[in-house]
Amino acid sequence: DGGITQSPKYLFRKEGQNVTLSCEQNLNHDAMYWYRQDPGQGLRLIYYSQIVNDFQKGDIAEGYSVSREKKESFPLTVTSAQKNPTAFYLCASSLQPGQYNQPQHFGDGTRLSIL
Amino acid sequence: GNSVTQMEGPVTLSEEAFLTINCTYTATGYPSLFWYVQYPGEGLQLLLKATKADDKGSNKGFEATYRKETTSFHLEKGSVQVSDSAVYFCALNAGGTSYGKLTFGQGTILTVHP
């Protein structure tokens, strides 16, 4: 079955450490997104990519970095500069970034906590 | 800018009760509208969508109608079940330079008791 796979499901970060969250999709989608979810809040966009080797900052990009070297993969690195990284991180994809009626498909998320 | 406002939660209902979760939006142009559902510990699943005025999206007994005149997309279900307990998100895609980005409401927690 096609879908989006996020790993790991749970991740712990020590102070001063960078950690990388994996996101892989086999839906052949062009666009991919990273969101952060905090309790009682909606989703906030961190980064998005419309095509391989291209990505743009979302609303809360500070302290995060991404790469898009392959169509299927869009890893997110939470750097030590992100002072409040504890959250639930969701990866999503959509077929064509310019089509406004295309829904986004989501992975099952990674929960990141500080040790 | 674009924004989505959902009714305050949490919402607690008894099984077989009628459900309404209000959603209103602000957007330039003619956005597409979506309802997503999130079960505990999982990602979001698309519940239904509507892409133009007066469209009705429906799925699994849930319905929502795109009302341009009131800029609303309220979610309804005639008879809820315990298994409907989840968080529901209203979202819009404004198209154009938004490049497929979704704007989400804050989510509404629904709990259904037997």
HADDOCK unambig.tbl for C-alpha pairs under 7 A between the chains (distance, minus, plus):
assign (segid A and resid 40 and name CA) (segid B and resid 106 and name CA) 6.84 0.50 0.50
assign (segid A and resid 41 and name CA) (segid B and resid 106 and name CA) 4.77 0.50 0.50
assign (segid A and resid 41 and name CA) (segid B and resid 107 and name CA) 6.75 0.50 0.50
assign (segid A and resid 42 and name CA) (segid B and resid 104 and name CA) 5.85 0.50 0.50
assign (segid A and resid 42 and name CA) (segid B and resid 105 and name CA) 5.60 0.50 0.50
assign (segid A and resid 42 and name CA) (segid B and resid 106 and name CA) 3.82 0.50 0.50
assign (segid A and resid 42 and name CA) (segid B and resid 107 and name CA) 5.76 0.50 0.50
assign (segid A and resid 43 and name CA) (segid B and resid 104 and name CA) 6.17 0.50 0.50
assign (segid A and resid 90 and name CA) (segid B and resid 43 and name CA) 6.74 0.50 0.50
assign (segid A and resid 97 and name CA) (segid B and resid 99 and name CA) 5.13 0.50 0.50
assign (segid A and resid 97 and name CA) (segid B and resid 100 and name CA) 4.77 0.50 0.50
assign (segid A and resid 98 and name CA) (segid B and resid 95 and name CA) 6.86 0.50 0.50
assign (segid A and resid 98 and name CA) (segid B and resid 99 and name CA) 4.96 0.50 0.50
assign (segid A and resid 98 and name CA) (segid B and resid 100 and name CA) 5.81 0.50 0.50
assign (segid A and resid 99 and name CA) (segid B and resid 95 and name CA) 6.83 0.50 0.50
assign (segid A and resid 99 and name CA) (segid B and resid 100 and name CA) 6.46 0.50 0.50
assign (segid A and resid 100 and name CA) (segid B and resid 32 and name CA) 6.41 0.50 0.50
assign (segid A and resid 100 and name CA) (segid B and resid 93 and name CA) 5.66 0.50 0.50
assign (segid A and resid 100 and name CA) (segid B and resid 94 and name CA) 6.51 0.50 0.50
assign (segid A and resid 100 and name CA) (segid B and resid 95 and name CA) 4.41 0.50 0.50
assign (segid A and resid 100 and name CA) (segid B and resid 100 and name CA) 5.50 0.50 0.50
assign (segid A and resid 101 and name CA) (segid B and resid 32 and name CA) 5.51 0.50 0.50
assign (segid A and resid 101 and name CA) (segid B and resid 51 and name CA) 5.96 0.50 0.50
assign (segid A and resid 106 and name CA) (segid B and resid 43 and name CA) 5.84 0.50 0.50
assign (segid A and resid 106 and name CA) (segid B and resid 44 and name CA) 5.70 0.50 0.50
assign (segid A and resid 106 and name CA) (segid B and resid 45 and name CA) 6.80 0.50 0.50
assign (segid A and resid 107 and name CA) (segid B and resid 43 and name CA) 5.48 0.50 0.50
assign (segid A and resid 108 and name CA) (segid B and resid 42 and name CA) 4.75 0.50 0.50
assign (segid A and resid 108 and name CA) (segid B and resid 43 and name CA) 4.03 0.50 0.50
assign (segid A and resid 109 and name CA) (segid B and resid 42 and name CA) 6.53 0.50 0.50
assign (segid A and resid 109 and name CA) (segid B and resid 43 and name CA) 5.62 0.50 0.50
